[in-house]
Amino acid sequence: MRVILAPMEGVLDHRMRQLLSELNPYDLCVTEFIRVVDQPVPDKVFYRLAPELLNGGKTRNGTPVRVQLLGQDPDWLADAANRASALGSPGVDINFGCPAKTVNRSRGGAVLLKEPELIYRIVKAMREAIPAEQVLSAKIRLGWECDSRTMEIAQAIESAGANELAIHARTKADGYRAEAINWPAIAPVAKALSIPVVANGEINSYADGQRCQLESGCQDLMIGRGALCRPNLAEMVKHDAQQLDWDAIRAVLSEYVTLEISGDKERYFPNRIKQWFGYLRQAYPEANEMFGELRRLKRSDEIIAHLNAA
Ligand SMILES: Cc1cc2nc3c(=O)[nH]c(=O)nc-3n(C[C@H](O)[C@H](O)[C@H](O)COP(=O)(O)O)c2cc1C
């Protein structure tokens, strides 16, 4: 079984990847998406979203970090894939699952699920642009409105030369509603394809991981929001470990504070830590208690004092 840390734009940046990959046996991380429109992506954009490229495409502890692209133009996506690969990304991922409105207006992300033919052309162009030994992976939802074309989309992706496919088991219309999760819808696709299929969505415990594997027919799992709610979720899912207790989480938070403050992002720290508490409070009553006060604080120093006092 592989467990992959999902891409999460605005949330799972390189610092969070470092922290979580040190706590967990992740097999792979995927970066936030890099948008590709109608010109080459400057190297500085790759390095900003994936500073791990300066470390051989790995986190500090050696977990591979794959660059994800998002866009609609096969040629420009191919160009960006080639550059990501040349800069040292271990494989390249293409996002066909993002539901954000601005993204869809520019025809990237999930809206392409309505156009399997264009998906085919994109994947093929990207495949031809990177060395044969490099992995090309794609990430999709089950569909736009419904899941009637999942197989067609998945087969287009495979026949265009992708080596791996992650499926978020909801449609675009489902949004992120927990009750809409549909792991069994992945099963026929996983069975029909000869490339590995990775199941994603709503995995929050060891039991969820086991059930998802059973219902989706996938060995490999990808976890996103749950990995922020329970920072050792990959260890739980892989090895049936206990959820870390609050004291352990406090130590993790303290490391996070050091990472954020020592980095160039201190100005983002207040928002980032509140955002993380928004996830942590779903699994830890202590985080929930602290969140009420925390959300009112604006400055990094007051937030750190609040964390230390708790
Ligand atoms: C805030 C947020 C940002 C996301 N950003 C991305 C992204 O950049 N690329 C992508 O393919 N999926 C993105 N996703 C989708 C996740 O990778 C994942 O498919 C989804 O959250 C379902 O998995 P989960 O239930 O384990 O969170 C994002 C999801 C959230 C909630």
The ligand as an SDF file (V2000), in Angstrom:
LIG
                    3D

 31 33  0  0  0  0  0  0  0  0999 V2000
   -8.3710   23.7630    0.2800 C   0  0  0  0  0  0  0  0  0  0  0  0
   -8.2090   22.6780   -0.7650 C   0  0  0  0  0  0  0  0  0  0  0  0
   -7.2830   22.8700   -1.7810 C   0  0  0  0  0  0  0  0  0  0  0  0
   -7.1270   21.8840   -2.7780 C   0  0  0  0  0  0  0  0  0  0  0  0
   -6.1910   22.0810   -3.7620 N   0  0  0  0  0  0  0  0  0  0  0  0
   -6.0020   21.1170   -4.7110 C   0  0  0  0  0  0  0  0  0  0  0  0
   -4.9950   21.2590   -5.7250 C   0  0  0  0  0  0  0  0  0  0  0  0
   -4.2330   22.2360   -5.7680 O   0  0  0  0  0  0  0  0  0  0  0  0
   -4.8890   20.2590   -6.6490 N   0  0  0  0  0  0  0  0  0  0  0  0
   -5.7030   19.1500   -6.6390 C   0  0  0  0  0  0  0  0  0  0  0  0
   -5.5790   18.2750   -7.5040 O   0  0  0  0  0  0  0  0  0  0  0  0
   -6.6380   18.9850   -5.6760 N   0  0  0  0  0  0  0  0  0  0  0  0
   -6.7980   19.9400   -4.7230 C   0  0  0  0  0  0  0  0  0  0  0  0
   -7.7260   19.7280   -3.7260 N   0  0  0  0  0  0  0  0  0  0  0  0
   -8.4530   18.4400   -3.6400 C   0  0  0  0  0  0  0  0  0  0  0  0
   -7.7020   17.4640   -2.7150 C   0  0  0  0  0  0  0  0  0  0  0  0
   -6.4500   17.1080   -3.2680 O   0  0  0  0  0  0  0  0  0  0  0  0
   -8.5100   16.1670   -2.4840 C   0  0  0  0  0  0  0  0  0  0  0  0
   -8.7650   15.5800   -3.7300 O   0  0  0  0  0  0  0  0  0  0  0  0
   -9.8390   16.4270   -1.7810 C   0  0  0  0  0  0  0  0  0  0  0  0
   -9.6700   17.3090   -0.6840 O   0  0  0  0  0  0  0  0  0  0  0  0
  -10.4750   15.1100   -1.2940 C   0  0  0  0  0  0  0  0  0  0  0  0
   -9.6250   14.4190   -0.4120 O   0  0  0  0  0  0  0  0  0  0  0  0
   -9.8220   14.4860    1.1930 P   0  0  0  0  0  0  0  0  0  0  0  0
  -11.2570   14.1260    1.4800 O   0  0  0  0  0  0  0  0  0  0  0  0
   -8.8220   13.5100    1.7420 O   0  0  0  0  0  0  0  0  0  0  0  0
   -9.5260   15.9120    1.5890 O   0  0  0  0  0  0  0  0  0  0  0  0
   -7.9040   20.7010   -2.7350 C   0  0  0  0  0  0  0  0  0  0  0  0
   -8.8380   20.5250   -1.6980 C   0  0  0  0  0  0  0  0  0  0  0  0
   -8.9900   21.4950   -0.7260 C   0  0  0  0  0  0  0  0  0  0  0  0
  -10.0040   21.2620    0.3850 C   0  0  0  0  0  0  0  0  0  0  0  0
  1  2  1  0
  2  3  1  0
  2 30  2  0
  3  4  2  0
  4  5  1  0
  4 28  1  0
  5  6  2  0
  6  7  1  0
  6 13  1  0
  7  8  2  0
  7  9  1  0
  9 10  1  0
 10 11  2  0
 10 12  1  0
 12 13  2  0
 13 14  1  0
 14 15  1  0
 14 28  1  0
 15 16  1  0
 16 17  1  0
 16 18  1  0
 18 19  1  0
 18 20  1  0
 20 21  1  0
 20 22  1  0
 22 23  1  0
 23 24  1  0
 24 25  2  0
 24 26  1  0
 24 27  1  0
 28 29  2  0
 29 30  1  0
 30 31  1  0
M  END
$$$$
